[in-house]
């Protein structure tokens, strides 16, 4: 499974996460317009990607940053 590349949608999710968004709703609008996804579905896909070694190999900086954010949120609960 590790040899497989990420599919175009998975790569697009990571690419969107690399960008900085300013203003409320800008990211959600990009999710809907560029990916054609509901934000809830987008975050489900993103969360699954954070546990995917292929995503880590594809974009280690973004995946590791998001993993740290996720862990920080979990420890706040």
C-alpha contacts under 8 A as a table, 3 or more apart, distances in Angstrom:
res1	aa1	res2	aa2	distance
1	X	4	X	5.63
2	X	5	X	7.91
2	X	53	X	6.83
2	X	54	X	5.96
3	X	54	X	7.82
4	X	54	X	7.23
5	X	54	X	6.67
6	X	9	X	7.97
6	X	10	X	5.75
6	X	11	X	6.07
6	X	54	X	6.48
6	X	55	X	6.86
6	X	58	X	7.74
7	X	10	X	5.31
7	X	11	X	6.27
8	X	11	X	5.10
8	X	12	X	6.06
9	X	12	X	4.94
9	X	13	X	6.20
9	X	35	X	7.46
10	X	13	X	5.14
10	X	14	X	6.49
10	X	45	X	7.66
10	X	46	X	7.99
10	X	49	X	7.47
11	X	14	X	5.23
11	X	15	X	6.10
12	X	15	X	4.92
12	X	16	X	6.07
12	X	35	X	7.42
13	X	16	X	5.21
13	X	17	X	6.36
13	X	35	X	7.87
13	X	42	X	7.44
13	X	45	X	7.88
13	X	46	X	6.66
14	X	17	X	5.01
14	X	18	X	6.36
14	X	46	X	7.57
14	X	59	X	7.55
14	X	62	X	7.30
14	X	63	X	7.97
15	X	18	X	5.16
15	X	19	X	6.87
16	X	19	X	5.49
16	X	31	X	7.87
17	X	20	X	7.55
17	X	62	X	7.28
18	X	62	X	6.29
21	X	26	X	6.16
21	X	27	X	5.91
22	X	26	X	6.55
23	X	26	X	5.82
24	X	27	X	7.66
25	X	28	X	5.17
25	X	29	X	5.99
26	X	29	X	5.17
26	X	30	X	6.25
27	X	30	X	5.06
27	X	31	X	6.17
28	X	31	X	4.99
28	X	32	X	6.30
28	X	39	X	6.03
29	X	32	X	5.21
29	X	33	X	5.98
30	X	33	X	5.11
30	X	34	X	5.41
30	X	35	X	7.35
31	X	34	X	5.68
31	X	35	X	5.30
31	X	36	X	6.54
31	X	37	X	5.97
31	X	38	X	7.10
31	X	39	X	6.36
31	X	42	X	7.16
32	X	35	X	5.74
32	X	36	X	4.60
32	X	37	X	5.04
32	X	38	X	5.99
32	X	39	X	7.09
33	X	36	X	5.53
33	X	37	X	7.91
37	X	41	X	6.32
37	X	42	X	6.05
38	X	41	X	5.34
38	X	42	X	6.25
39	X	42	X	4.88
39	X	43	X	6.20
40	X	43	X	5.32
40	X	44	X	6.34
41	X	44	X	5.00
41	X	45	X	6.24
42	X	45	X	5.17
42	X	46	X	6.08
43	X	46	X	4.85
43	X	47	X	5.94
44	X	47	X	5.24
44	X	48	X	6.32
45	X	48	X	5.19
45	X	49	X	6.19
46	X	49	X	4.99
46	X	50	X	6.36
47	X	50	X	5.23
47	X	51	X	7.07
48	X	51	X	5.51
48	X	52	X	6.59
49	X	52	X	4.87
49	X	55	X	5.87
50	X	53	X	7.99
50	X	55	X	6.83
50	X	56	X	7.34
50	X	63	X	5.85
50	X	66	X	7.28
50	X	67	X	6.38
51	X	55	X	7.95
52	X	55	X	5.40
52	X	56	X	6.62
53	X	56	X	4.94
53	X	57	X	6.18
54	X	57	X	5.09
54	X	58	X	6.09
55	X	58	X	4.96
55	X	59	X	6.05
55	X	60	X	7.34
55	X	63	X	6.91
56	X	59	X	5.43
56	X	60	X	4.60
56	X	63	X	5.68
56	X	64	X	7.41
57	X	60	X	5.81
59	X	62	X	5.70
59	X	63	X	6.16
60	X	63	X	5.16
60	X	64	X	5.78
61	X	64	X	5.41
61	X	65	X	6.12
62	X	65	X	5.15
62	X	66	X	6.14
63	X	66	X	5.18
63	X	67	X	6.03
64	X	67	X	4.98
64	X	68	X	6.23
65	X	68	X	5.21
65	X	69	X	6.37
66	X	69	X	4.97
66	X	70	X	6.07
67	X	70	X	5.05
67	X	71	X	6.13
68	X	71	X	5.13
68	X	72	X	6.12
69	X	72	X	5.13
69	X	73	X	6.26
70	X	73	X	5.16
70	X	74	X	6.20
71	X	74	X	5.00
71	X	75	X	6.18
72	X	75	X	5.21
72	X	76	X	6.33
73	X	76	X	5.14
73	X	77	X	6.75
74	X	77	X	5.50
